[in-house]
Amino acid sequence: MTEQQQKTPYDLPDVSGLSIGILGGTGDQGKGLARRFALAGHRVTIGSRKAERAQAAADDLGAELPVSGAENPVAAGRSDVVVVAVPWEGHKATLESLRAELAGKIVVDCVNPLGFEKGKGAFALPVEEGSAAEQAAAVLPDSRVVAAFHHVSAKLLLDPEVDGMELDVLVLGGDREATDVVQALAGRIPGMRGVYGGRLHNAHQVEAFTANLISMNRRYKAHAGLRITDV
Protein backbone atom coordinates (compact mmCIF):
# COMPACT_ATOMS: atom_id res chain seq x y z
CA MET A 1 0.00 0.00 0.00
CA THR A 2 1.47 3.38 -0.98
CA GLU A 3 1.15 6.59 0.99
CA GLN A 4 -1.13 7.90 -1.76
CA GLN A 5 -3.50 4.98 -1.20
CA GLN A 6 -3.54 5.43 2.56
CA LYS A 7 -6.48 7.55 3.63
CA THR A 8 -6.03 7.47 7.40
CA PRO A 9 -3.27 6.59 9.89
CA TYR A 10 -5.18 3.39 10.60
CA ASP A 11 -4.62 1.91 7.12
CA LEU A 12 -1.89 -0.68 7.51
CA PRO A 13 -0.36 -3.19 5.08
CA ASP A 14 -1.02 -6.92 4.92
CA VAL A 15 1.99 -8.49 6.65
CA SER A 16 0.66 -12.02 7.00
CA GLY A 17 3.27 -13.49 4.64
CA LEU A 18 6.35 -11.96 6.24
CA SER A 19 9.00 -14.15 7.87
CA ILE A 20 10.52 -12.95 11.14
CA GLY A 21 13.96 -13.42 12.65
CA ILE A 22 14.55 -12.93 16.38
CA LEU A 23 18.13 -12.09 17.38
CA GLY A 24 18.43 -12.98 21.03
CA GLY A 25 15.53 -15.36 20.65
CA THR A 26 16.85 -17.67 23.35
CA GLY A 27 16.01 -15.08 26.03
CA ASP A 28 12.51 -14.87 27.47
CA GLN A 29 11.39 -11.74 25.58
CA GLY A 30 12.72 -12.91 22.22
CA LYS A 31 11.43 -16.43 22.73
CA GLY A 32 8.03 -15.07 23.77
CA LEU A 33 7.77 -12.87 20.68
CA ALA A 34 8.81 -15.83 18.53
CA ARG A 35 6.00 -17.89 20.04
CA ARG A 36 3.35 -15.23 19.50
CA PHE A 37 4.37 -14.49 15.91
CA ALA A 38 4.46 -18.21 15.13
CA LEU A 39 0.98 -18.65 16.61
CA ALA A 40 -0.12 -15.85 14.25
CA GLY A 41 1.14 -17.90 11.31
CA HIS A 42 4.54 -16.33 10.62
CA ARG A 43 7.62 -18.39 9.85
CA VAL A 44 10.05 -17.50 12.65
CA THR A 45 13.78 -18.12 12.96
CA ILE A 46 15.32 -17.79 16.40
CA GLY A 47 18.90 -16.56 16.23
CA SER A 48 21.76 -17.13 18.64
CA ARG A 49 25.56 -17.18 18.54
CA LYS A 50 25.28 -20.98 18.56
CA ALA A 51 22.87 -22.78 16.24
CA GLU A 52 22.32 -25.61 18.73
CA ARG A 53 21.18 -23.21 21.42
CA ALA A 54 18.85 -21.46 18.99
CA GLN A 55 17.34 -24.77 17.85
CA ALA A 56 16.86 -25.88 21.45
CA ALA A 57 14.87 -22.69 22.11
CA ALA A 58 12.78 -23.33 19.00
CA ASP A 59 12.16 -26.94 20.07
CA ASP A 60 10.98 -25.71 23.49
CA LEU A 61 8.14 -23.84 21.78
CA GLY A 62 6.74 -27.04 20.28
CA ALA A 63 7.06 -28.91 17.01
CA GLU A 64 3.62 -27.71 15.87
CA LEU A 65 4.82 -24.11 15.51
CA PRO A 66 6.71 -22.84 12.43
CA VAL A 67 9.83 -21.94 14.43
CA SER A 68 13.41 -22.98 13.71
CA GLY A 69 16.79 -22.03 15.15
CA ALA A 70 20.00 -20.89 13.49
CA GLU A 71 23.13 -18.85 14.06
CA ASN A 72 22.48 -15.11 14.06
CA PRO A 73 23.76 -14.45 10.51
CA VAL A 74 21.49 -17.16 9.08
CA ALA A 75 18.48 -15.99 11.08
CA ALA A 76 19.02 -12.41 9.91
CA GLY A 77 19.64 -13.31 6.29
CA ARG A 78 16.62 -15.56 5.79
CA SER A 79 14.04 -13.26 7.42
CA ASP A 80 12.01 -10.36 5.99
CA VAL A 81 11.85 -8.51 9.33
CA VAL A 82 14.42 -8.92 12.11
CA VAL A 83 13.69 -8.24 15.79
CA VAL A 84 16.65 -7.37 18.03
CA ALA A 85 16.10 -8.71 21.56
CA VAL A 86 19.69 -9.24 22.67
CA PRO A 87 21.05 -8.17 26.07
CA TRP A 88 22.10 -4.51 26.12
CA GLU A 89 25.70 -5.47 26.88
CA GLY A 90 26.06 -7.23 23.53
CA HIS A 91 23.78 -4.96 21.49
CA LYS A 92 26.32 -2.92 19.52
CA ALA A 93 28.76 -5.75 18.85
CA THR A 94 26.01 -8.08 17.67
CA LEU A 95 24.63 -5.55 15.20
CA GLU A 96 28.08 -4.60 13.93
CA SER A 97 28.74 -8.26 13.12
CA LEU A 98 25.48 -8.51 11.14
CA ARG A 99 25.62 -5.27 9.14
CA ALA A 100 25.72 -7.07 5.78
CA GLU A 101 22.92 -9.53 6.60
CA LEU A 102 20.65 -6.75 7.87
CA ALA A 103 21.19 -4.35 4.97
CA GLY A 104 17.90 -3.31 3.37
CA LYS A 105 15.78 -5.02 6.04
CA ILE A 106 13.36 -3.66 8.61
CA VAL A 107 15.14 -4.07 11.94
CA VAL A 108 12.93 -3.81 15.03
CA ASP A 109 14.90 -2.89 18.13
CA CYS A 110 13.21 -3.71 21.44
CA VAL A 111 16.26 -3.49 23.68
CA ASN A 112 15.99 -1.53 26.94
CA PRO A 113 19.32 -0.22 28.30
CA LEU A 114 18.68 -0.71 32.01
CA GLY A 115 20.70 -1.09 35.15
CA PHE A 116 19.63 -2.69 38.42
CA GLU A 117 20.71 -1.65 41.90
CA LYS A 118 19.85 -3.50 45.08
CA GLY A 119 17.33 -1.54 47.09
CA LYS A 120 16.65 0.91 44.26
CA GLY A 121 15.44 -1.33 41.44
CA ALA A 122 15.70 -0.71 37.70
CA PHE A 123 16.93 2.53 36.16
CA ALA A 124 17.67 3.77 32.65
CA LEU A 125 21.29 3.79 31.51
CA PRO A 126 22.77 6.64 29.47
CA VAL A 127 23.44 5.80 25.82
CA GLU A 128 25.91 7.82 23.79
CA GLU A 129 23.72 7.79 20.69
CA GLY A 130 20.61 8.68 22.72
CA SER A 131 18.92 5.27 22.83
CA ALA A 132 19.44 1.64 21.88
CA ALA A 133 17.37 2.19 18.74
CA GLU A 134 19.46 5.19 17.70
CA GLN A 135 22.60 3.17 18.33
CA ALA A 136 21.18 0.48 16.04
CA ALA A 137 20.47 3.08 13.35
CA ALA A 138 24.02 4.42 13.62
CA VAL A 139 25.53 0.93 13.36
CA LEU A 140 23.16 -0.14 10.54
CA PRO A 141 23.04 2.78 8.07
CA ASP A 142 21.66 0.52 5.32
CA SER A 143 18.83 -0.91 7.43
CA ARG A 144 15.40 0.50 8.24
CA VAL A 145 15.48 0.67 12.04
CA VAL A 146 12.24 0.85 14.01
CA ALA A 147 11.84 0.84 17.81
CA ALA A 148 8.98 -1.26 19.24
CA PHE A 149 7.90 -4.00 21.70
CA HIS A 150 9.69 -2.48 24.72
CA HIS A 151 6.81 -2.81 27.20
CA VAL A 152 5.64 -6.36 26.55
CA SER A 153 5.77 -8.83 29.44
CA ALA A 154 7.92 -11.83 28.56
CA LYS A 155 6.04 -13.90 31.12
CA LEU A 156 2.71 -13.23 29.43
CA LEU A 157 4.18 -13.82 25.97
CA LEU A 158 5.28 -17.29 27.06
CA ASP A 159 2.21 -18.19 29.14
CA PRO A 160 0.04 -20.76 27.27
CA GLU A 161 -2.93 -19.75 29.43
CA VAL A 162 -2.85 -16.18 28.05
CA ASP A 163 -4.69 -16.01 24.73
CA GLY A 164 -4.58 -12.25 24.20
CA MET A 165 -2.08 -9.52 25.06
CA GLU A 166 -4.25 -6.54 26.01
CA LEU A 167 -1.84 -3.69 25.39
CA ASP A 168 -0.54 -1.14 22.90
CA VAL A 169 2.92 -1.23 21.38
CA LEU A 170 4.58 2.13 20.75
CA VAL A 171 6.28 2.08 17.34
CA LEU A 172 8.90 4.71 16.54
CA GLY A 173 10.84 5.52 13.39
CA GLY A 174 11.27 7.93 10.51
CA ASP A 175 10.42 5.50 7.71
CA ARG A 176 6.61 5.56 7.40
CA GLU A 177 6.40 2.33 5.42
CA ALA A 178 8.59 0.52 7.95
CA THR A 179 6.66 1.78 11.00
CA ASP A 180 3.39 0.79 9.30
CA VAL A 181 4.73 -2.74 8.80
CA VAL A 182 5.74 -3.02 12.45
CA GLN A 183 2.40 -1.62 13.65
CA ALA A 184 0.67 -4.24 11.51
CA LEU A 185 2.89 -6.99 12.92
CA ALA A 186 1.98 -5.95 16.46
CA GLY A 187 -1.67 -6.24 15.48
CA ARG A 188 -1.13 -9.84 14.41
CA ILE A 189 -0.89 -10.78 18.10
CA PRO A 190 -4.41 -11.05 19.56
CA GLY A 191 -5.32 -8.10 21.80
CA MET A 192 -2.22 -6.13 20.82
CA ARG A 193 -2.16 -2.90 18.79
CA GLY A 194 0.71 -0.97 17.24
CA VAL A 195 0.53 2.80 17.78
CA TYR A 196 2.88 5.26 16.10
CA GLY A 197 4.88 7.02 18.82
CA GLY A 198 7.12 9.45 16.93
CA ARG A 199 10.47 9.40 15.21
CA LEU A 200 13.46 7.43 16.39
CA HIS A 201 14.93 10.32 18.40
CA ASN A 202 11.98 9.86 20.78
CA ALA A 203 13.00 6.28 21.59
CA HIS A 204 15.00 7.14 24.72
CA GLN A 205 12.00 7.93 26.90
CA VAL A 206 10.15 4.87 25.63
CA GLU A 207 13.05 2.59 26.48
CA ALA A 208 13.57 4.32 29.85
CA PHE A 209 9.90 3.97 30.82
CA THR A 210 10.46 0.23 31.06
CA ALA A 211 12.17 0.89 34.40
CA ASN A 212 8.95 2.49 35.66
CA LEU A 213 6.91 -0.48 34.49
CA ILE A 214 9.25 -2.89 36.25
CA SER A 215 8.78 -0.91 39.46
CA MET A 216 4.99 -0.96 39.06
CA ASN A 217 4.92 -4.67 38.36
CA ARG A 218 7.09 -5.49 41.35
CA ARG A 219 4.99 -3.33 43.66
CA TYR A 220 1.63 -4.66 42.48
CA LYS A 221 2.76 -8.17 41.51
CA ALA A 222 1.39 -7.56 38.03
CA HIS A 223 2.41 -7.64 34.37
CA ALA A 224 1.28 -4.16 33.38
CA GLY A 225 1.57 -2.80 29.86
CA LEU A 226 0.31 0.38 28.21
CA ARG A 227 -2.96 1.48 26.65
CA ILE A 228 -3.15 4.73 24.67
CA THR A 229 -6.52 6.51 24.88
CA ASP A 230 -8.40 8.49 22.21
CA VAL A 231 -6.49 6.92 19.29
Secondary structure, 3 states (H helix, E strand, C coil): CCCCCCCCCCCCCCCCCCCEEEECCCCHHHHHHHHHHHHCCCCEEEEECCHHHHHHHHHHCCCCCCEEEEEHHHHHHCCCEEEECCCHHHHHHHHHHCHHHHCCCEEEECCCCEEEECCCEEEECCCCCCCHHHHHHHHCCCCEEEECCCCCCHHHHHCCCCCCCCEEEEEECCCHHHHHHHHHHHCCCCCEEEEEEECHHHHHHHHHHHHHHHHHHHHHCCCCCCCCCCC
